[in-house]
Amino acid sequence: MWNEDKTHILDRLLATYVGRVYTAAVLHIRQRGRVVYERAVGQTNPQVSPALAHRHTLFDLASLTKLFTATTVLALVHQYREAFPQGVDTRVAHLIPEFRGERPIRAYEDPLHPGEWVTVTEKAGTVNAGEITVRDLLSHRSGLPAWRPLYQWPREHIRERVLHTFFSYPPRTRVVYSDIGFILLGWIVEKVTAMRLDEAIRRWVFTPLHLSHTAYRPLGEVAPPREDEVAATEFCAWRGRRMWGEVHDENAWALGGIAGHAGIFSTAEDVGTFGQAWLDVLRGQSPLPLPPSLAREAVSLQAEEGHTRRGLGWALRSTDPQAFTSPLSPRSFGHTGFTGTSLHVDPTTETVIVCLTNRVYYGRDPQGIMEFRGHVYRAVAQ
């Protein structure tokens, strides 16, 4: 039962971390289909504007974008049987013929430490790209590198280089969270629908759920919001300015702001509606164009390594007792975004937790946002 004491605890938590971890945050919680808590704190860009954050402030969702991409892919798997003859086990090469052939296994560039490289395996060898499936991409076990510096390449060469990229480990032997895999999924959506990715996601997800405040490139829409209605993120040395209404992720920006791994902006309420739709679709009561059986498969274990557990697009509750999701039930699923965003759904308690912040305003150290999330999730779960 939600009570006033819990409301005060969350109010204090949100206020405590303003100016330390983020300049703006909105926390939105639903239980059994009803909004039981929603608060906004802080300012959208305090160095420039006195504008206060509010319940309709837009945040750069970062990797929460992957959930919308995955949902669209699953809807297409259900509706376009000819394009996906083996369902989620259809090979990527069947959809994008260029993605085939033997590729070497190599270390990849470290996104957080320029000039350094990440070695996933010491094993030498090659990978046949033509054997990789849609399921492999959705569950982050494809063998693809986590990241490549696409923004450093000429834009006209990005697609070709991604489609011919090396691998970083033998497929299905590890679980390595990969932006590259979701960039490919975005291109699969475009190939199957003959639509631009943002248009396809709008048709299969935004429109059925009436997500009127959710979009790629919000300042490029027909009726764009003012900049002060969007939470600013990090000052980007490469671009020479603070990101405010432009996607924070460099690779998504290099792809024109529309990509399968990042780029969507939204409000806490809209993200909460999306989370509720997934809770409902598991019971066959959602406007999402997904059958309950495929939805259940998406939130069931597909790949596991250590404490990391993956569904199709979704991250499943970690087995690490120190993880911020540990207070949730074992059936819970969700995702986080690098900019400081998170969405988690707990079918056992019928709870949806959305926390949108702009924590990268102060840089990329994750310690503060992890501490904050831990406090919030424990308070909600008690």
Long-range contacts (C-beta under 8 A, 24 or more apart in sequence): 2-31, 2-36, 2-37, 6-37, 6-379, 6-380, 6-382, 7-37, 9-379, 10-37, 10-39, 10-376, 10-379, 10-380, 11-39, 13-372, 13-375, 13-376, 13-379, 14-39, 14-41, 15-41, 17-368, 17-372, 18-42, 20-362, 20-368, 21-340, 21-357, 21-359, 21-362, 21-368, 21-369, 21-371, 21-372, 22-340, 22-357, 22-358, 22-359, 22-361, 22-362, 22-369, 23-231, 23-232, 23-358, 23-361, 23-362, 24-53, 24-57, 24-59, 24-231, 24-357, 24-358, 25-53, 25-340, 25-355, 25-356, 25-357, 25-358, 26-53, 26-54, 26-55, 26-57, 26-59, 26-267, 26-268, 26-354, 26-355, 26-356, 27-268, 27-353, 27-354, 27-355, 27-376, 28-55, 28-268, 28-269, 28-271, 28-272, 28-352, 28-353, 28-354, 28-355, 28-356, 29-272, 29-351, 29-352, 29-353, 29-354, 29-380, 30-272, 30-275, 30-276, 30-351, 30-352, 31-349, 31-350, 31-351, 31-352, 32-350, 33-276, 33-280, 33-350, 35-269, 35-272, 38-268, 38-269, 40-268, 44-228, 44-229, 44-230, 44-231, 44-232, 44-358, 45-227, 45-228, 45-231, 45-232, 45-242, 45-244, 47-242, 48-232, 48-242, 48-244, 49-227, 49-228, 51-228, 51-229, 53-231, 55-267, 55-268, 55-269, 56-213, 56-229, 56-267, 56-269, 57-229, 57-230, 57-231, 57-267, 57-356, 58-213, 58-218, 58-225, 58-229, 58-230, 58-231, 58-245, 58-265, 58-266, 58-267, 59-230, 59-231, 59-265, 59-266, 59-267, 59-268, 59-339, 59-341, 59-356, 59-357, 59-358, 60-230, 60-231, 60-233, 60-243, 60-247, 60-248, 60-265, 60-337, 60-339, 60-341, 60-358, 61-262, 61-264, 61-265, 61-266, 61-271, 61-337, 61-339, 61-341, 61-356, 62-248, 62-249, 62-262, 62-337, 62-338, 62-339, 62-341, 63-179, 63-261, 63-262, 63-335, 63-336, 63-337, 63-338, 64-264, 64-266, 64-271, 64-335, 64-336, 64-337, 64-341, 64-342, 64-343, 65-252, 65-259, 65-260, 65-261, 65-262, 65-263, 65-264, 65-337, 66-182, 66-260, 66-261, 66-262, 66-313, 66-335, 67-274, 67-313, 67-314, 67-335, 67-343, 68-201, 68-205, 68-264, 68-274, 69-182, 69-185, 69-186, 69-189, 69-197, 69-201, 69-260, 69-261, 69-313, 70-138, 70-182, 70-185, 70-298, 70-312, 70-313, 70-314, 71-204, 71-205, 71-278, 71-288, 71-290, 71-313, 72-189, 72-200, 72-201, 72-204, 72-205, 73-134, 73-138, 73-185, 73-188, 73-189, 73-313, 74-290, 74-294, 74-295, 74-298, 74-312, 74-313, 75-204, 75-205, 75-288, 75-289, 75-290, 76-189, 76-192, 76-193, 76-204, 77-134, 77-294, 78-289, 78-290, 78-291, 78-294, 79-289, 80-192, 83-192, 84-134, 84-192, 86-133, 88-133, 88-134, 88-135, 88-138, 88-297, 88-312, 89-133, 89-134, 89-135, 90-133, 90-134, 91-130, 91-131, 91-132, 91-133, 91-134, 92-129, 92-132, 92-133, 92-134, 92-136, 92-137, 92-184, 92-188, 93-129, 93-130, 93-132, 95-134, 95-188, 95-191, 95-192, 96-163, 96-184, 96-187, 96-188, 96-191, 98-160, 98-163, 98-164, 99-129, 99-130, 99-132, 99-163, 99-184, 100-128, 100-129, 100-130, 101-128, 101-129, 101-130, 101-164, 102-126, 102-127, 102-128, 102-129, 103-127, 103-128, 103-129, 103-164, 103-165, 103-166, 103-167, 104-166, 104-167, 105-143, 105-166, 105-167, 105-168, 105-169, 105-170, 106-145, 106-166, 106-167, 106-168, 107-168, 108-145, 108-146, 108-147, 108-148, 108-166, 108-168, 109-145, 109-147, 109-148, 109-149, 111-146, 111-147, 111-149, 112-364, 118-145, 118-146, 118-168, 120-168, 120-169, 120-174, 120-176, 121-168, 121-169, 121-170, 121-173, 121-174, 123-169, 123-170, 125-170, 126-167, 127-167, 127-170, 127-171, 129-167, 131-171, 132-171, 134-185, 134-188, 135-302, 135-312, 136-171, 136-172, 136-181, 137-178, 137-181, 137-182, 137-184, 137-185, 138-181, 138-185, 138-298, 138-302, 138-312, 138-313, 139-175, 139-302, 139-303, 139-310, 139-311, 139-312, 140-175, 140-176, 140-177, 140-178, 140-181, 140-303, 140-310, 141-171, 141-172, 141-173, 141-174, 141-175, 141-176, 141-302, 141-303, 141-310, 142-167, 142-171, 142-178, 142-181, 143-167, 143-168, 143-169, 143-170, 143-171, 143-172, 143-173, 143-174, 143-176, 144-168, 144-176, 144-178, 144-180, 144-181, 144-184, 145-176, 145-178, 145-180, 146-176, 146-177, 146-178, 146-179, 146-180, 147-178, 147-179, 147-180, 147-251, 148-180, 148-251, 149-250, 149-251, 150-250, 150-251, 150-254, 150-255, 151-238, 151-250, 151-251, 151-253, 151-254, 153-254, 155-254, 155-255, 158-254, 158-255, 159-187, 172-303, 174-305, 175-303, 175-304, 175-305, 175-308, 175-310, 179-251, 179-261, 179-262, 182-259, 182-260, 182-261, 183-251, 183-255, 183-259, 183-260, 183-261, 184-260, 185-260, 186-258, 186-259, 186-260, 186-261, 187-260, 189-260, 196-258, 197-258, 197-259, 197-260, 198-258, 201-264, 204-289, 205-274, 205-288, 208-287, 208-288, 208-289, 209-270, 209-273, 209-274, 209-277, 209-287, 209-288, 210-273, 211-266, 211-270, 211-273, 211-274, 212-270, 213-266, 213-267, 213-269, 213-270, 214-264, 214-265, 214-266, 214-267, 214-270, 214-271, 214-274, 215-264, 215-265, 215-266, 216-247, 216-257, 216-258, 216-263, 216-264, 216-265, 217-246, 217-247, 217-257, 217-258, 217-263, 217-265, 218-245, 218-265, 219-245, 219-246, 220-257, 230-265, 231-356, 231-357, 231-358, 231-361, 232-358, 232-361, 233-339, 233-358, 233-360, 233-361, 234-360, 234-361, 234-363, 234-364, 248-338, 248-339, 248-360, 249-338, 262-337, 262-338, 266-356, 267-356, 268-354, 268-355, 268-356, 271-341, 271-343, 271-354, 271-356, 272-352, 272-354, 274-343, 275-343, 275-344, 275-345, 275-352, 275-353, 275-354, 276-352, 278-345, 279-345, 279-347, 279-350, 279-352, 282-347, 299-331, 299-333, 299-347, 324-370, 324-373, 324-374, 324-376, 324-377, 325-377, 326-377, 327-377, 327-378, 327-380, 327-381, 327-382, 328-377, 328-381, 336-373, 338-364, 340-369, 342-373, 344-377, 349-381, 351-380, 353-377, 353-380
